[in-house]
Amino acid sequence: MPSSVWHPFTQHGLQEPVPLVTHAQGAALYTADGRRVLDAISSWWVTTHGHCHPRIMEAVRTQTEKLDQLIFAGWTHEPAEQVAAGLVEIMPRELTRVFFSDSGSTCVEVALKMALGFWSNRGIDRQRIIVMEHSYHGDTIGAMSIGERGVFNKPYEPLLFDVATVPFPEGDGAATLEALETHCRGGAAAFIVEPLLLGAGGMLVYSPDILRAMAEICRRHDVLFIADEVMTGWGRTGTLLACEQAGVVPDILCLAKGLTGGSMPLAVTMAREEIFMAHWSTDRARMFYHSSSYTANPIACAAAVANLAIWREEPVLERIAALGARQQAMLDRLAHVPGIVNPRRCGTVAAVDVEVTDGGYLSNLAPRLMALFREADVLLRPLGNTIYVMPPYCLDDADHALIEAAIVRGVETVRG
Ligand SMILES: *Cc1c(COP(=O)(O)O)cnc(C)c1O
């Protein structure tokens, strides 16, 4: 029977194969036709420790026997309380409040609403959001508004609100800092940024020094600094948070993907006490008006509690460092492959660009490479001419070598 599923980011008219996955373990996906496929992009950047981590699966199983779902407006439950307490303990101490939602996009929307509510409740007229060129913050209307504009959101343009944009940092980042200073001086509500690594924008890396300088400019002008660590959080960039490497504590922090180890949909927006207190009142009109049905779903929260325990009790940062070293060794070899340029790495994310000679070739490059990788039983999804590897932290040497070989062969094939 033909499938009725309408897949995301999929052009069904091209009739490309859609593999059916039956189960997964560690870094491997197993398909119905008996293949073992390496998940070299962590199922779109979510799986941190590995698929079906036994502690997370056990926590989910146990929770399903107790409480499945609960209204979270005015009610609470143990797993949510444990997640909030665990986050406050492990994240920067200035971030005292935890607001739950269910995806990266929604925790970003929540961050924007918190920022505007903060100013509105204090009777100050500040609404403008400053963003960075090439950013990605999600696919809901607000998240698209603050992200890169292009073919992927052109039809929805009339729905998107205006923002102020700073250029992606080149060199010492002077142009970026200058633009940020100008926009901040104009009086903005907040600046939102992906710290150190712009994911969907093409795995673009910038330095901790520039991140720190941007945060200082915001602080000086009283503009809220929002860190979207939906992808960079949970060790992706080598530290628990990317902001850590710059010694920066954001006013608002967005976390999702790795919050449950990548096993269940759950997100949080953490805020400094001042932002919470701007909504704290005996006046109901000043409460934070946001909720979705599955806010702090108990089963998802149980997965997050297990993830927090893994971070406390297992040598996660050592695994990340070891994986990063392997990624670097791979990049050092790939740098010598003809047609591969611009090798770069941020923690456990390694990226290279495939040299492009003419534009027509570029438009077909990513899907051609993706098909070649799929035939090699490696799940990789190039962004334009950028091939990146963002595997689960459990990936071993042998599997890493298979990914590298698939990249070398793929690039050789597309170059003829
Ligand atoms: C993935 C991502 C999002 C959106 O998260 P979803 O869970 O897919 O809605 C937001 N911001 C960044 C930086 C991301 O990488």
The ligand as an SDF file (V2000), in Angstrom:
LIG
                    3D

 15 15  0  0  0  0  0  0  0  0999 V2000
   17.0450   22.5330   15.4650 C   0  0  0  0  0  0  0  0  0  0  0  0
   17.1530   23.9390   15.9090 C   0  0  0  0  0  0  0  0  0  0  0  0
   16.0230   24.6610   16.3010 C   0  0  0  0  0  0  0  0  0  0  0  0
   14.6160   24.1210   16.1440 C   0  0  0  0  0  0  0  0  0  0  0  0
   14.3930   23.0080   16.9280 O   0  0  0  0  0  0  0  0  0  0  0  0
   13.1490   22.0320   16.5940 P   0  0  0  0  0  0  0  0  0  0  0  0
   13.1060   21.0950   17.7500 O   0  0  0  0  0  0  0  0  0  0  0  0
   13.5030   21.3710   15.2980 O   0  0  0  0  0  0  0  0  0  0  0  0
   11.9520   22.8890   16.4830 O   0  0  0  0  0  0  0  0  0  0  0  0
   16.2070   25.9270   16.8210 C   0  0  0  0  0  0  0  0  0  0  0  0
   17.4260   26.4680   16.9240 N   0  0  0  0  0  0  0  0  0  0  0  0
   18.5430   25.8140   16.5520 C   0  0  0  0  0  0  0  0  0  0  0  0
   19.8670   26.4540   16.7250 C   0  0  0  0  0  0  0  0  0  0  0  0
   18.4410   24.5350   16.0100 C   0  0  0  0  0  0  0  0  0  0  0  0
   19.5490   23.8930   15.5930 O   0  0  0  0  0  0  0  0  0  0  0  0
  1  2  1  0
  2  3  1  0
  2 14  2  0
  3  4  1  0
  3 10  2  0
  4  5  1  0
  5  6  1  0
  6  7  2  0
  6  8  1  0
  6  9  1  0
 10 11  1  0
 11 12  2  0
 12 13  1  0
 12 14  1  0
 14 15  1  0
M  END
$$$$
